Amino acid sequence: MINEPQPTGRRERKKAATRRGIADAALRMFRERGYESVGIREIAVEADVAVTTLFAHFPSKEALVFEQAADFETRLVAAVAERDQGASVICALHEEIRTLVQHCTTGDATGIWTMIEQSPELSTYAQILELRYAHALAAAIQAAPDLHTSEVASDTIARFAMAAFTLARQSADPEAALDEAFHMIGAAWSAARPSQEQ
C-alpha cells in the first residue's frame, strides 16, 4: 500500500477506517470469488455497512478496486508542483512513477492488476483513470511557473508519462521498461523546449 496521509480528527479517522474496511472486504471477496461474481450488497454485508454508506465512499463497484486512485493522482501532481526549485520535471516524474510502478508490481497489488486486466469492465475503468491522471498531470505541468510549456506540450508529456506507467507495470522488467520510456520522454521534452532549461 502506498503511504497515505493519516486523518487527524476523530471523525476523519472513523470515516477513513470505514472506507478502508469496505475496500478491504471488497478486495478480499474479489480475490476469493472473482470480480464479476461479487455484488455490491454482499460487499456491504461483509463490511458491516449499509449499501448507502458504501456508495457514500465509493461511487461504483469499479471504484472499490481503485481505492487509491485519488492518492495516485495527488502524488503525480505533487511530483511536478512540489519539486525542488530548478529540478527537472522529467526526473521528478520518472522517480514518482518508479515508486508507483514498484507499488503496483509487488505484493498484493500484482494480483489486483491481474484481476483488472482480466476484466473488460475494470480495464476500461483503468483507462478512464489513466486519462484523468494525464489531464491532472498536464494541468500541473502547464501551471508550473518555471516550465513555460504550451498546452499541447504539457498534455503530450503527461500522456507519455502515463503510458510509461502502464508499459512498465505490464513489463517483465518494469524498471528497465520505465527507464527506456523516460529516456524517450526526456528526448521529447527537450525537443519541445530547445532553448529552455530542462
ChimeraX commands (.cxc) that place a marker at each C-alpha (Angstrom):
marker #1 position 0.00,0.00,0.00 radius 0.5
marker #1 position 1.19,3.50,-0.78 radius 0.5
marker #1 position 1.73,5.59,2.32 radius 0.5
marker #1 position -1.28,7.83,2.71 radius 0.5
marker #1 position -1.58,10.91,4.92 radius 0.5
marker #1 position -3.33,9.94,8.14 radius 0.5
marker #1 position -6.56,11.79,9.01 radius 0.5
marker #1 position -6.18,13.94,12.10 radius 0.5
marker #1 position -9.66,14.40,13.59 radius 0.5
marker #1 position -11.72,11.65,15.23 radius 0.5
marker #1 position -14.49,11.91,12.65 radius 0.5
marker #1 position -12.00,11.80,9.76 radius 0.5
marker #1 position -10.26,8.77,11.29 radius 0.5
marker #1 position -13.59,6.95,11.65 radius 0.5
marker #1 position -14.55,7.80,8.07 radius 0.5
marker #1 position -11.15,6.60,6.79 radius 0.5
marker #1 position -11.46,3.37,8.80 radius 0.5
marker #1 position -14.92,2.72,7.34 radius 0.5
marker #1 position -13.63,3.36,3.82 radius 0.5
marker #1 position -10.63,1.09,4.42 radius 0.5
marker #1 position -12.89,-1.65,5.83 radius 0.5
marker #1 position -15.17,-1.51,2.79 radius 0.5
marker #1 position -12.24,-1.62,0.36 radius 0.5
marker #1 position -10.57,-4.49,2.25 radius 0.5
marker #1 position -13.79,-6.52,2.30 radius 0.5
marker #1 position -14.36,-5.92,-1.41 radius 0.5
marker #1 position -10.83,-6.86,-2.43 radius 0.5
marker #1 position -10.90,-9.98,-0.26 radius 0.5
marker #1 position -14.18,-11.09,-1.86 radius 0.5
marker #1 position -12.97,-10.23,-5.38 radius 0.5
marker #1 position -9.84,-12.35,-4.83 radius 0.5
marker #1 position -11.81,-15.28,-3.46 radius 0.5
marker #1 position -14.69,-15.34,-5.96 radius 0.5
marker #1 position -13.74,-13.09,-8.86 radius 0.5
marker #1 position -14.81,-9.52,-9.55 radius 0.5
marker #1 position -17.90,-10.36,-11.62 radius 0.5
marker #1 position -19.22,-12.85,-9.03 radius 0.5
marker #1 position -19.46,-10.37,-6.16 radius 0.5
marker #1 position -22.36,-7.96,-5.74 radius 0.5
marker #1 position -22.46,-4.58,-4.01 radius 0.5
marker #1 position -24.95,-5.77,-1.37 radius 0.5
marker #1 position -22.67,-8.69,-0.49 radius 0.5
marker #1 position -19.75,-6.32,-0.02 radius 0.5
marker #1 position -21.83,-4.06,2.22 radius 0.5
marker #1 position -22.86,-7.04,4.37 radius 0.5
marker #1 position -19.25,-8.28,4.60 radius 0.5
marker #1 position -18.05,-4.79,5.58 radius 0.5
marker #1 position -20.98,-4.41,8.02 radius 0.5
marker #1 position -22.23,-1.17,6.45 radius 0.5
marker #1 position -25.38,-0.09,4.65 radius 0.5
marker #1 position -25.33,0.00,0.85 radius 0.5
marker #1 position -25.85,3.77,1.06 radius 0.5
marker #1 position -22.74,4.04,3.25 radius 0.5
marker #1 position -20.76,2.03,0.70 radius 0.5
marker #1 position -21.88,4.36,-2.08 radius 0.5
marker #1 position -21.05,7.40,0.07 radius 0.5
marker #1 position -17.42,6.23,-0.02 radius 0.5
marker #1 position -17.28,4.61,-3.47 radius 0.5
marker #1 position -19.39,5.82,-6.42 radius 0.5
marker #1 position -19.26,2.46,-8.24 radius 0.5
marker #1 position -18.21,-1.16,-7.92 radius 0.5
marker #1 position -15.13,-0.42,-10.06 radius 0.5
marker #1 position -14.05,2.33,-7.68 radius 0.5
marker #1 position -13.67,-0.30,-4.93 radius 0.5
marker #1 position -10.80,-1.86,-6.86 radius 0.5
marker #1 position -9.15,1.52,-7.46 radius 0.5
marker #1 position -9.44,2.68,-3.85 radius 0.5
marker #1 position -6.12,4.57,-4.02 radius 0.5
marker #1 position -6.87,6.41,-7.27 radius 0.5
marker #1 position -7.06,9.84,-5.62 radius 0.5
marker #1 position -3.72,9.22,-3.90 radius 0.5
marker #1 position -2.08,8.30,-7.21 radius 0.5
marker #1 position -3.37,11.48,-8.82 radius 0.5
marker #1 position -2.26,13.62,-5.88 radius 0.5
marker #1 position 1.22,12.11,-5.93 radius 0.5
marker #1 position 1.65,12.67,-9.67 radius 0.5
marker #1 position 0.60,16.32,-9.42 radius 0.5
marker #1 position 2.81,16.84,-6.35 radius 0.5
marker #1 position 5.81,15.40,-8.21 radius 0.5
marker #1 position 5.55,18.39,-10.56 radius 0.5
marker #1 position 4.22,21.10,-8.26 radius 0.5
marker #1 position 6.38,20.35,-5.21 radius 0.5
marker #1 position 9.71,19.53,-6.84 radius 0.5
marker #1 position 12.75,21.49,-5.75 radius 0.5
marker #1 position 13.41,24.83,-7.43 radius 0.5
marker #1 position 15.16,24.17,-10.73 radius 0.5
marker #1 position 14.71,20.39,-10.51 radius 0.5
marker #1 position 13.92,18.61,-13.76 radius 0.5
marker #1 position 10.23,17.88,-14.14 radius 0.5
marker #1 position 11.08,14.77,-16.17 radius 0.5
marker #1 position 13.36,13.42,-13.41 radius 0.5
marker #1 position 10.72,14.18,-10.78 radius 0.5
marker #1 position 8.03,12.34,-12.76 radius 0.5
marker #1 position 10.38,9.47,-13.51 radius 0.5
marker #1 position 11.07,8.94,-9.81 radius 0.5
marker #1 position 7.44,9.26,-8.73 radius 0.5
marker #1 position 6.22,6.90,-11.43 radius 0.5
marker #1 position 9.01,4.47,-10.48 radius 0.5
marker #1 position 7.57,4.42,-6.94 radius 0.5
marker #1 position 4.04,3.88,-8.26 radius 0.5
marker #1 position 5.17,1.07,-10.58 radius 0.5
marker #1 position 7.05,-0.62,-7.73 radius 0.5
marker #1 position 3.88,-0.44,-5.64 radius 0.5
marker #1 position 1.78,-1.95,-8.45 radius 0.5
marker #1 position 4.19,-4.78,-9.25 radius 0.5
marker #1 position 4.80,-6.17,-5.76 radius 0.5
marker #1 position 2.79,-7.94,-3.08 radius 0.5
marker #1 position -1.00,-7.95,-3.20 radius 0.5
marker #1 position -1.08,-5.30,-5.92 radius 0.5
marker #1 position 0.13,-7.83,-8.51 radius 0.5
marker #1 position -2.99,-9.95,-8.05 radius 0.5
marker #1 position -5.21,-6.89,-8.18 radius 0.5
marker #1 position -3.70,-5.80,-11.51 radius 0.5
marker #1 position -4.10,-9.33,-12.90 radius 0.5
marker #1 position -7.78,-9.15,-11.96 radius 0.5
marker #1 position -8.08,-5.72,-13.59 radius 0.5
marker #1 position -6.51,-6.90,-16.83 radius 0.5
marker #1 position -8.79,-9.95,-16.99 radius 0.5
marker #1 position -11.94,-7.86,-16.63 radius 0.5
marker #1 position -13.07,-5.71,-19.58 radius 0.5
marker #1 position -15.10,-3.56,-17.17 radius 0.5
marker #1 position -12.10,-2.91,-14.91 radius 0.5
marker #1 position -9.70,-2.44,-17.83 radius 0.5
marker #1 position -11.98,0.25,-19.24 radius 0.5
marker #1 position -12.19,1.92,-15.83 radius 0.5
marker #1 position -8.37,1.82,-15.55 radius 0.5
marker #1 position -8.08,3.55,-18.93 radius 0.5
marker #1 position -10.52,6.25,-17.82 radius 0.5
marker #1 position -8.47,6.81,-14.65 radius 0.5
marker #1 position -5.24,6.93,-16.63 radius 0.5
marker #1 position -6.72,9.67,-18.83 radius 0.5
marker #1 position -7.89,11.54,-15.70 radius 0.5
marker #1 position -4.38,11.31,-14.25 radius 0.5
marker #1 position -2.92,12.57,-17.54 radius 0.5
marker #1 position -5.27,15.59,-17.52 radius 0.5
marker #1 position -4.37,16.44,-13.91 radius 0.5
marker #1 position -0.68,15.99,-14.64 radius 0.5
marker #1 position -0.89,18.15,-17.78 radius 0.5
marker #1 position -2.60,20.89,-15.78 radius 0.5
marker #1 position 0.17,20.75,-13.16 radius 0.5
marker #1 position 2.88,20.98,-15.84 radius 0.5
marker #1 position 1.05,23.86,-17.53 radius 0.5
marker #1 position 0.64,25.68,-14.20 radius 0.5
marker #1 position 4.28,25.33,-13.11 radius 0.5
marker #1 position 5.68,28.88,-13.32 radius 0.5
marker #1 position 9.19,27.74,-14.25 radius 0.5
marker #1 position 8.26,25.43,-17.13 radius 0.5
marker #1 position 6.63,27.79,-19.66 radius 0.5
marker #1 position 5.11,24.97,-21.71 radius 0.5
marker #1 position 2.32,25.03,-24.23 radius 0.5
marker #1 position -0.90,23.18,-23.57 radius 0.5
marker #1 position -0.01,20.67,-26.30 radius 0.5
marker #1 position 3.46,20.01,-24.87 radius 0.5
marker #1 position 2.09,19.64,-21.33 radius 0.5
marker #1 position -0.65,17.26,-22.45 radius 0.5
marker #1 position 1.73,15.21,-24.59 radius 0.5
marker #1 position 4.31,14.74,-21.83 radius 0.5
marker #1 position 1.57,13.86,-19.32 radius 0.5
marker #1 position 0.11,11.23,-21.64 radius 0.5
marker #1 position 3.57,9.84,-22.38 radius 0.5
marker #1 position 4.24,9.61,-18.63 radius 0.5
marker #1 position 1.01,7.70,-18.03 radius 0.5
marker #1 position 1.75,5.38,-20.95 radius 0.5
marker #1 position 5.19,4.76,-19.41 radius 0.5
marker #1 position 3.49,3.81,-16.13 radius 0.5
marker #1 position 1.26,1.27,-17.88 radius 0.5
marker #1 position 4.00,-0.18,-20.07 radius 0.5
marker #1 position 6.38,-0.54,-17.13 radius 0.5
marker #1 position 3.71,-2.07,-14.91 radius 0.5
marker #1 position 2.95,-4.69,-17.58 radius 0.5
marker #1 position 6.60,-5.41,-18.42 radius 0.5
marker #1 position 8.60,-8.45,-17.29 radius 0.5
marker #1 position 11.31,-5.92,-16.33 radius 0.5
marker #1 position 9.41,-2.86,-15.05 radius 0.5
marker #1 position 12.50,-0.86,-14.08 radius 0.5
marker #1 position 14.19,-1.24,-17.48 radius 0.5
marker #1 position 10.94,-0.52,-19.33 radius 0.5
marker #1 position 10.36,2.64,-17.30 radius 0.5
marker #1 position 13.92,3.85,-17.82 radius 0.5
marker #1 position 13.66,3.27,-21.57 radius 0.5
marker #1 position 10.31,5.05,-21.77 radius 0.5
marker #1 position 11.56,8.02,-19.77 radius 0.5
marker #1 position 14.66,8.27,-21.94 radius 0.5
marker #1 position 12.27,8.86,-24.87 radius 0.5
marker #1 position 10.06,11.19,-22.82 radius 0.5
marker #1 position 13.13,13.24,-21.91 radius 0.5
marker #1 position 14.06,13.49,-25.59 radius 0.5
marker #1 position 10.52,14.62,-26.47 radius 0.5
marker #1 position 10.62,17.20,-23.66 radius 0.5
marker #1 position 13.96,18.53,-24.93 radius 0.5
marker #1 position 12.64,18.73,-28.48 radius 0.5
marker #1 position 9.61,20.71,-27.31 radius 0.5
marker #1 position 11.79,23.19,-25.38 radius 0.5
marker #1 position 15.05,23.52,-27.35 radius 0.5
marker #1 position 16.04,26.93,-25.97 radius 0.5
marker #1 position 14.99,26.42,-22.35 radius 0.5
marker #1 position 16.42,24.74,-19.27 radius 0.5
marker #1 position 15.34,21.14,-18.80 radius 0.5
marker link #1:1,2 radius 0.2
marker link #1:2,3 radius 0.2
marker link #1:3,4 radius 0.2
marker link #1:4,5 radius 0.2
marker link #1:5,6 radius 0.2
marker link #1:6,7 radius 0.2
marker link #1:7,8 radius 0.2
marker link #1:8,9 radius 0.2
marker link #1:9,10 radius 0.2
marker link #1:10,11 radius 0.2
marker link #1:11,12 radius 0.2
marker link #1:12,13 radius 0.2
marker link #1:13,14 radius 0.2
marker link #1:14,15 radius 0.2
marker link #1:15,16 radius 0.2
marker link #1:16,17 radius 0.2
marker link #1:17,18 radius 0.2
marker link #1:18,19 radius 0.2
marker link #1:19,20 radius 0.2
marker link #1:20,21 radius 0.2
marker link #1:21,22 radius 0.2
marker link #1:22,23 radius 0.2
marker link #1:23,24 radius 0.2
marker link #1:24,25 radius 0.2
marker link #1:25,26 radius 0.2
marker link #1:26,27 radius 0.2
marker link #1:27,28 radius 0.2
marker link #1:28,29 radius 0.2
marker link #1:29,30 radius 0.2
marker link #1:30,31 radius 0.2
marker link #1:31,32 radius 0.2
marker link #1:32,33 radius 0.2
marker link #1:33,34 radius 0.2
marker link #1:34,35 radius 0.2
marker link #1:35,36 radius 0.2
marker link #1:36,37 radius 0.2
marker link #1:37,38 radius 0.2
marker link #1:38,39 radius 0.2
marker link #1:39,40 radius 0.2
marker link #1:40,41 radius 0.2
marker link #1:41,42 radius 0.2
marker link #1:42,43 radius 0.2
marker link #1:43,44 radius 0.2
marker link #1:44,45 radius 0.2
marker link #1:45,46 radius 0.2
marker link #1:46,47 radius 0.2
marker link #1:47,48 radius 0.2
marker link #1:48,49 radius 0.2
marker link #1:49,50 radius 0.2
marker link #1:50,51 radius 0.2
marker link #1:51,52 radius 0.2
marker link #1:52,53 radius 0.2
marker link #1:53,54 radius 0.2
marker link #1:54,55 radius 0.2
marker link #1:55,56 radius 0.2
marker link #1:56,57 radius 0.2
marker link #1:57,58 radius 0.2
marker link #1:58,59 radius 0.2
marker link #1:59,60 radius 0.2
marker link #1:60,61 radius 0.2
marker link #1:61,62 radius 0.2
marker link #1:62,63 radius 0.2
marker link #1:63,64 radius 0.2
marker link #1:64,65 radius 0.2
marker link #1:65,66 radius 0.2
marker link #1:66,67 radius 0.2
marker link #1:67,68 radius 0.2
marker link #1:68,69 radius 0.2
marker link #1:69,70 radius 0.2
marker link #1:70,71 radius 0.2
marker link #1:71,72 radius 0.2
marker link #1:72,73 radius 0.2
marker link #1:73,74 radius 0.2
marker link #1:74,75 radius 0.2
marker link #1:75,76 radius 0.2
marker link #1:76,77 radius 0.2
marker link #1:77,78 radius 0.2
marker link #1:78,79 radius 0.2
marker link #1:79,80 radius 0.2
marker link #1:80,81 radius 0.2
marker link #1:81,82 radius 0.2
marker link #1:82,83 radius 0.2
marker link #1:83,84 radius 0.2
marker link #1:84,85 radius 0.2
marker link #1:85,86 radius 0.2
marker link #1:86,87 radius 0.2
marker link #1:87,88 radius 0.2
marker link #1:88,89 radius 0.2
marker link #1:89,90 radius 0.2
marker link #1:90,91 radius 0.2
marker link #1:91,92 radius 0.2
marker link #1:92,93 radius 0.2
marker link #1:93,94 radius 0.2
marker link #1:94,95 radius 0.2
marker link #1:95,96 radius 0.2
marker link #1:96,97 radius 0.2
marker link #1:97,98 radius 0.2
marker link #1:98,99 radius 0.2
marker link #1:99,100 radius 0.2
marker link #1:100,101 radius 0.2
marker link #1:101,102 radius 0.2
marker link #1:102,103 radius 0.2
marker link #1:103,104 radius 0.2
marker link #1:104,105 radius 0.2
marker link #1:105,106 radius 0.2
marker link #1:106,107 radius 0.2
marker link #1:107,108 radius 0.2
marker link #1:108,109 radius 0.2
marker link #1:109,110 radius 0.2
marker link #1:110,111 radius 0.2
marker link #1:111,112 radius 0.2
marker link #1:112,113 radius 0.2
marker link #1:113,114 radius 0.2
marker link #1:114,115 radius 0.2
marker link #1:115,116 radius 0.2
marker link #1:116,117 radius 0.2
marker link #1:117,118 radius 0.2
marker link #1:118,119 radius 0.2
marker link #1:119,120 radius 0.2
marker link #1:120,121 radius 0.2
marker link #1:121,122 radius 0.2
marker link #1:122,123 radius 0.2
marker link #1:123,124 radius 0.2
marker link #1:124,125 radius 0.2
marker link #1:125,126 radius 0.2
marker link #1:126,127 radius 0.2
marker link #1:127,128 radius 0.2
marker link #1:128,129 radius 0.2
marker link #1:129,130 radius 0.2
marker link #1:130,131 radius 0.2
marker link #1:131,132 radius 0.2
marker link #1:132,133 radius 0.2
marker link #1:133,134 radius 0.2
marker link #1:134,135 radius 0.2
marker link #1:135,136 radius 0.2
marker link #1:136,137 radius 0.2
marker link #1:137,138 radius 0.2
marker link #1:138,139 radius 0.2
marker link #1:139,140 radius 0.2
marker link #1:140,141 radius 0.2
marker link #1:141,142 radius 0.2
marker link #1:142,143 radius 0.2
marker link #1:143,144 radius 0.2
marker link #1:144,145 radius 0.2
marker link #1:145,146 radius 0.2
marker link #1:146,147 radius 0.2
marker link #1:147,148 radius 0.2
marker link #1:148,149 radius 0.2
marker link #1:149,150 radius 0.2
marker link #1:150,151 radius 0.2
marker link #1:151,152 radius 0.2
marker link #1:152,153 radius 0.2
marker link #1:153,154 radius 0.2
marker link #1:154,155 radius 0.2
marker link #1:155,156 radius 0.2
marker link #1:156,157 radius 0.2
marker link #1:157,158 radius 0.2
marker link #1:158,159 radius 0.2
marker link #1:159,160 radius 0.2
marker link #1:160,161 radius 0.2
marker link #1:161,162 radius 0.2
marker link #1:162,163 radius 0.2
marker link #1:163,164 radius 0.2
marker link #1:164,165 radius 0.2
marker link #1:165,166 radius 0.2
marker link #1:166,167 radius 0.2
marker link #1:167,168 radius 0.2
marker link #1:168,169 radius 0.2
marker link #1:169,170 radius 0.2
marker link #1:170,171 radius 0.2
marker link #1:171,172 radius 0.2
marker link #1:172,173 radius 0.2
marker link #1:173,174 radius 0.2
marker link #1:174,175 radius 0.2
marker link #1:175,176 radius 0.2
marker link #1:176,177 radius 0.2
marker link #1:177,178 radius 0.2
marker link #1:178,179 radius 0.2
marker link #1:179,180 radius 0.2
marker link #1:180,181 radius 0.2
marker link #1:181,182 radius 0.2
marker link #1:182,183 radius 0.2
marker link #1:183,184 radius 0.2
marker link #1:184,185 radius 0.2
marker link #1:185,186 radius 0.2
marker link #1:186,187 radius 0.2
marker link #1:187,188 radius 0.2
marker link #1:188,189 radius 0.2
marker link #1:189,190 radius 0.2
marker link #1:190,191 radius 0.2
marker link #1:191,192 radius 0.2
marker link #1:192,193 radius 0.2
marker link #1:193,194 radius 0.2
marker link #1:194,195 radius 0.2
marker link #1:195,196 radius 0.2
marker link #1:196,197 radius 0.2
marker link #1:197,198 radius 0.2
view
